[in-house]
Amino acid sequence: MKHENLTWNAATREWFCKRCGRTSDNASVFEAQAELEQFECRLPSRETPSAAPGTETVRLIKKPFKMTPRVERSGCRFLVVETDHGPEIKLELLDDAPSLTSLSIGFEMLRGATLAQARTIVDAMNERIVGVIVTPK
């Protein structure tokens, strides 16, 4: 058996081999193994170009580049805004975080929610939520 470690991925609804990364969308593990057996179970490799013997080459130094995700933080408060569709809750940022200044964040209320109900919710949110933390995926 070439592909021994097949695991079910519920998000994609596929079987995948932990070693080589090949996938199968069959319903049962046995059908998936039968489908994947036609392929070798080995890690995919990139073919590197090579120069002919005796050819002068230049080796380029590759610098490792690791970018750590930047965490943006800002103090915030919530406001109730009356619109044509009923009350909305708006998030107001108190600090000038560079990547957050262009954002406008609002929350829709369920139809039939009154202005008084929205104010009660906003008061509770302002008492318990002190800031926003944003990180890229």
Phi, psi and omega in degrees: 000123184279317184254095185270330186254069176273135181230144180275127175256106184292331182293317181262353181057049180221155170269139176223150180273126182292336184275311186253344177088003178290150182236159176216137181261019177290157184285322183251156181294328181291318177293322179295317178297319179298321180292318184282344182295341180285350179249149175288144179263090178214157181293137177293140180234150176270136176280126180264133179291143179233147179274157177295150179303136178091354179276136179283130181235161177244128179267124177267135179274123178265125179271133177292135181236109178238118180258120177275138180297134181273129180265125177255132178235146177206141171290155183209166170213160182250143180232151174262131179236131178275126178236180179295331183268002183118189182286146175233152175255125179252142176263122178250123180274136184265335180255155179267078174280127188307315184276352183259349185294333181273000182267144171232117185244129178223160180234129178278143176264158176296150178299135181097352178288136182268167178296322179295320178295319179297319179295322178297317179295316181296320178299316179294320179294317180293333178286329188251338182252124184250345182194173180240138176238124182235128175227144176288154180286000000 
